[in-house]
Amino acid sequence: MKNILLTIAIVLIAGRGSAQQWVDHRYSYDSLMNVPYGTAVDFNGKTVPLTLDLYFPQCDDPQHISRRPLLLLIHGGAFLAGGKNDANIKSLCTSFARRGYVTATIEYRLGFIADDVAWACNYPAYECIFAADTSEWYRAYYRAVQDGKGALRFLMNRNAAFRIDTANVFLAGESAGAFIALGVGLMDTLTERPPLTGTLPDVMVPATSTNSCSYNQGQNYSGSTVARPDLGGFEGTIEPTTVRYSVKGIGNFYGAMFNDLLQWNTSANRPAIYSFHQPCDIIVPISADRIYWGFSWCMTNGYGCSAIANTPLVYGSQSMSQWNIINNYGYTIQNEFTVTPFPFNYLLGAGSCIDQVNNPCHAFDSFSLRDRQLAQFFSGQITTFPLCDTIGVISVSELDTELDIRIFPNPATSYVSISTMNASSGRIYIVDAEGKLCWSSDVHHFSSQNVDISEWADGVYTLVFISEVGVLTTIRWMKHE
């Protein structure tokens, strides 16, 4: 009887296993809005407050000890605009919270010193994307990476309060947010710091035509020039921490890198990377080119505008993947690339300038598809035990027997303590994620015993209790150092 029931238990565990955990929407969610996480100095020397929003799955465990993976999502907007309430970012936050993640999205410093030339063009806010020089793009990106790292440390310092598993941290962003997510997750050596983020010569005050640019709202420029001091270390100054954490994965939605951040990553476990990008993207190239490469062509050929000046060379998703293969870096990268190229045609064809008005290639082709693909990719990297999962008691008899079996601590490192109360005599089994029996013991009406797990591999384990009267109970728990 016991062997039959143990077989049933393992089958049930496999059926309820991790294949869809972290992928399916299982929970409702709560939120906590506009949480201050620090302050920082913007491009014009002004101190600005920074906030984040948090989303939590509505699920719990009786002992209040479960931890959840964290996903930090970062909005796009060319480092100049956008916010944490952007529709796609908010949708991803709620979608992943419903999967069991703690999700967060941040405001970060926006803007750069615009050009002092008044660029005329019959297109809204065209002058806002003209920087004083190329270095302003690097500096805007670098400030945002500092803020992202600071927000992550803020969350790690409060991991217990927010019930975050520090060993399972994920990052994702779209467009500029993807640049930042890659920088936050991968920039960890001085070699990777952009060289133009130190002290630079002052530049002229921006042209008055840029006063309406969103990043210039509320700015006051004194004198005829703007200073450009050293921006400091890539970690920034927000929320120092001693908490160790591990970035398991990065979601890159049509983003890029300014330099090869894969080469110098020093973490023991390199983050897995999911990339979605379209070859016809005219804002961020899928390979190596300048920001706004195709958009600049469209504006000069269709609107008679000046070509966009002072944009930096960047390396899109395809270039990153090629670096990984050619240099044998060893990252796990999953690419989802569409096939339509930019045709350098203003009027005709898929991906042409006119077509991108209604069907932009700097966007998702299917948001719901890419959302689910990211969830499936991340699920394979997660080692958090899914305590939000409501397994509870599985009865294989008609008996209504009250059971009370507890296991502590959870997660565990060197031992677990198992206690049984209000239970008939029976036997406890512990099996690993593959169903292999790791330990078993007879139990009686009340018993308490410790199990040495110090030599066991990190991972998810399941305790199975089978009583003499045929009642089966399963409890999942996790072992990790």
N, C-alpha and C positions, 0 to 999 in steps of 0.2 A: 504493500500500500504506500509506504513512504517513498520508495523509488519511483512509483508511478506519479505521485504528487510532485516530487522534485522535478521530474521531467516536464510535467505540466507547468510548474513554476518557471522554469527556464524558458519554455516556449512563450509564456505570457510576458515575461520580462523582455524577451527579444521583440515581441510584437508591440510592446509599449516603449521600445528603446529609443535611441537618440537619432534615428533616421529622420524623423520629422520634428523632433525637439529642436528649438531654436529656428525652425523654418515656418511651421504653421502658426497662425494667429490663435492662441489659446486663452488669452487673458484680456480683461479690460485694463485700463491704465489710469494712474493719477499723475498730476503734474505739479511742479513747483516753479513759478515763473520769476524772472528778473532777480536772480540771486547774485549779489555782488561778489566777484572773485578777485578783484584787484584794481589798480590804477596804473597807467603808463603814460609816457610822454609821446605826443604825436609828432608829425613831420614839421610842425611849426612851433614846437616847444611848449605846447599846451598839454596840461595833465588832464586825461580823460578817464572817467569811470568805465569799468568793464563788467558786464553781467552775463549770466548764462541761464538757460532754462533746463529743467530736469523732468524726465518722464519715468515713471516706475510701473512695473507690472502689478496689477492687483492680485497678488497671490501670497501665500504665507505657508510656513510650516509650524507645527505646534511648539517647537522649541525655540523659534525665532533665531535660528543660527545660519540659515541658508545665505549664500552669497550669489550674486548674479554677475554675468559678464557686463562690462561697460562698453558702450559705443559712443564715441565723441564725434558728432557730425558738424561740419564746417561749411558755411554758405559760400557761394561764389559772388562775382561782381567785379572782377578785374582788379581787386585790391582797392577799389575806389568807391564801391556802392554795395548794396545788398544788406541783409540782416538776418538774424536768427529766426525771424518769422517768415522767411521765404517759403513759399508753398511746398516745394519739393523737399526741403530740409525738414520742415514740420511734419510732412507725411512720412518721411523715413523715421523720424523720432517716434511717432506714434506706432508705426508699423513694427519697429523692432521692440518697443516696449511691450506690445501685444504678444511678442514671441518670448518674452521673459528677460530681456535685457533691461538694465538701467541705461537710459539714453540721455545725452546732454548735447546742447547746441549753444554756441557762444557768439557774443559780439567781440570783435577784435578791432584794433586800430585801422582805420581806412585812410586812404589818400596819399598823395605825394605833392611835391612842389611842382606846380604846372609851369608850362613855358611862358616866357614873358612876351612871346609873339602872339598876336591875335589871329588865329587861323580861321579863315572864313569858309563856310560850307553850309549849304542848304540842307542840313541834317541836324536833328536835335542833339545838343550836348557834344557835338563832334570835337570841340576844342578841349573838352575835359580829359581826353585820353592822350593829350600831348604833354609829355613830361619835360621838365627843364633839361634833363639829359638822361641817358640810358641808366645811369646808376640809381635814379629815383625809383625805377621798377624793382631793382634788387632790394633797395632799402624798405620799400613798402611790403614786399614779401617777407623780409627778415623780421620786421616788427610784428607781423602777423604770426610768424612761427614762434617768436618769443611769447606772444600772448597765448597761443595754443598750448605751449609747454607749461605756462603758468597755470592755465585752467586745468590741465591734466593733474598737475601737482596739487592744486586746490582740492580736486576730487579725491586724490589718493590720500591726502591728509584727513579726509572725512569718510574713508572707505567703510568704517564700521557703522556710522550713522546712516549712510546711504546704502549699506549692505552690498558693496561692490567687491567682487573677487579681483584682487590686484594682480593675480596671475593670468587674467583673461581680459585684456584691454584691447579694444579695437578702435580704429579711426577711419573716417571716410569723409569725402567732400566732393563737391562738383565744381569744375572750372578752377577759379583761383582757390577755392576751398580744398580741391584735390592737391594742388601745389602745396598748400599749407599742411594738409594731413600727411603727405609724404615727407615734408620737412620735419614735422613734429615727431613722426615715427622713426625717421632714419638719420637725421642730422645729429650726430653725437661725437664729432671730433672737430677740432679747430680747422683741420684741413678742408672741411666742407663749408666753412663760413664764406659767404660771398665776399670777395676782396674789396668791393666798393661800399662796404658797410662801416668802415672806419671814418675818421675825420676827413672831410672833403672841403674844398673851397666853397665859400658862400656863393649863392646864385641870386640872380635878380628876382625881385618880387613878381609874382605871376601877373599876366595881363588881366585887366579889369573884366575882360569878356569871360573869364573863368569864375567870376564871383557867384554865378548861379549854379556852379557845380556842387553837387551834394556834399562833397568832402570839404568844400570851402565855406560852407554855411557856418556862421559863428566865428570865423577866423578873423583876426586882426593882424595885419602886417605892419610893423613899425620900421621906418627907415626904407632904404631902397634895396636892401638885400635880405636874404634869409640864411641863417647859419645852418650848417650841417655837421653836428658833432659826431663823435664815435658812438655807435649804437650799442656797444657792450657785447657781452658774451651771448651765445645763441640760446642759452637757457633763460635769459631775461632775469628779472629780479622779483617777480611775483611768486609768493608762497614757496620758499625753500622747503624741501622735504627730505626725510631720511627713509621714507617708505619705499621699499623695492617693488617694482611692478614690471610686468612683461607685456609688450605690445605684440599680440598674436597675429593681427591682420590689418591690412589697409585697403580701403575701397577707393579707387581712383576713377572718378567719372569725368572723362574728357579733360584731364589735367596734364601736367608736364613737370619737368625739373629744369632748373637753371644750370645744374651741373650734376655729375654722376654721384648720387647719394648711395648707390648700391655698393660701390667699391670699398668704402671705408667703414661700413656699419660694423660696430664692435660687439653687439649683443650676442649672447650665446645662442639664442633662438631667433633667427632672422624672421621678420614678419612676412607672412604670405600676402601676396598682392593680387587683388582683383581689378582689372582695367576694362572699362568700356569706353570706346572712342570710335568716331566716324571719320573716314578719310576725307570727306567733304567738309569737315569742320574748318570754317574760315577765320575763327578767332584763335583757337589753340591748335597748332598743327599736330597731326598724329605722329609725324616724324620730326626731323630737325628743321626748324625755320623760325621766323620771328613772330612774336605775338601780333595778332591782327593781320597776318600775312595775306589771306584771301579777302578779308573785309577791306583792306587798304586798296586792293586791286579793284574791287567793286566800286568803291567810292571815287577813285580816279577815272574809271572808265564809264561809269553811269551817271554820276552826279557832278563831275568836273571839279571834284575837291582836291585838295593837296594830299599827297601820300602821307600816311601817318609816320611821323618822325620819332626818332630816339627809342624805338622799341627793341627789346633785347632778344637775342637768340635763345630759344628754349628747345627742349628735347621731349617730345610727346610720348605717348604710351607705347608706340611701336619701337621707338628708339630704346626705351627702358628695357623692353623685353629682349631686344637684340643684344644690348650690353650684357644682360644676364646670361644669354646663351653663348655669345662669343667669348666672354671672359670666364665662363664657368663659375659664376658667383654662387650658385646654389640656392637661389630663391625659388620658392613655389609661386609661379605667376600664372594666373588664368586670364587670358585675353578674350574679350568679346568685341570683335571689330566688325563693323558693317563693310559693305563693298563699294559703295558709290563714291567715286573720286570727285574732287572739285574740278569742273570742266573748264575753268577760265572762260566762261561764256556768260554774258550778262543776262540774256533773255531766255535761252532755250535749255531744256534738259534738266534732269534731276540734279540737284545740288548747285544749279546756276544761281546767280545773284538774285534774280527775281523769285526763283523757287524757294529760296531760303527766307523770304519774308514770311511765308506761311508754313514752311517745313524746314526750320533751321537745323543745320547739322551740328551746331554747338548746343546739343540738347539730347534728351533721351528719344530713341525711336519708339520705345514702349516702356514707360515708367514702371508699370507693374511687373513686367518681365524682368527688368534689371534689378528691381528691388528683391524679387524672389531669388534670382541668381546670386546676388550678393549674400543673402541669408544662407543659401545652400553652401556657398563657398566658405563662409565664416563658420558654419556649423561643424565642418570637418576639423577646425582648428581648436574648438572649445574643449576644455577639460573640466569646466565647472560641472558639478553634479546638479542635475535639474530638480532641485527640491521643490520648485514650484509645481512640479508634476504631481497630480493628485492620484497616486497609486493606492495608498491606504491599505485596506484589507481586501483580499480576494478570497471569497468563500467558495469552496468546492464541495460543500455539504449543505444539508438543510438546517444545520444547527445554528442557533443564534448565540454564539459564544463571545463574551467580551474579552478582548485581548489587550495587554499593555506590555509592549516590548520596546525598550529604549536603547539607543546606541549613542555614545558620547566619547570624545568630542567629534564634531563633524564640521569641516574636514578634519582628518586625523593625520598625524605624522609618524608616531612610533608605536602607539597602542590604541585600542578602542575598548571601552568598558560596555558590556552588554548586560542589561538587567531584564528579567521577565517577572511579571506579576499578573495575577488573575488568569494564568494560563494553565491548561492541562499539561500533563507530562508529554514530552515530545522531543524533537531534535531540531537544532539550529544548523543551518548550512550557510557558508559564505562562498559566493561564486564571483568570478571576475566578469568583465564586460563580454568575454567570449563564452561564458557559461562554464568555465573550468572550475571545479571544486577546489577551494583554497583551504578551507577549515570547516570542521563540524564538531558538534558536541551535544550530548544528551542534556536536557533541562527538565526541571520539575516545577512544582507550583510556584515557587519563588527561587530564583537564583541570580547571582551576580558574578561575573567573571571578566577578567581582562584578557585580551588577545594581542599578542606581540605581532605587529605588522611592519616592523622596522625594515625588514628585508623585502617587503612586497613592492612591486612596481607602482609608480603613481598611476592613478586612474580611478574609475568609478567601479564600485563593488556593490553587490546586492546581498543582504541578509535575508534568508528564507527560513521561516519557522513552520514546521509541519507538526501538528498535535496528533495525539493518539486517536482523537475523534474526527480527524480529517479536516481541520481548519488550517488554511494556508495563509500566511501573512508575509508580505515582502516589504523591505525597507532599503532604499538606496542611500549610499553614503560615499564619501570620496576620501582617498588617501593622496596627499601630495606634501612634499617638503616645503 
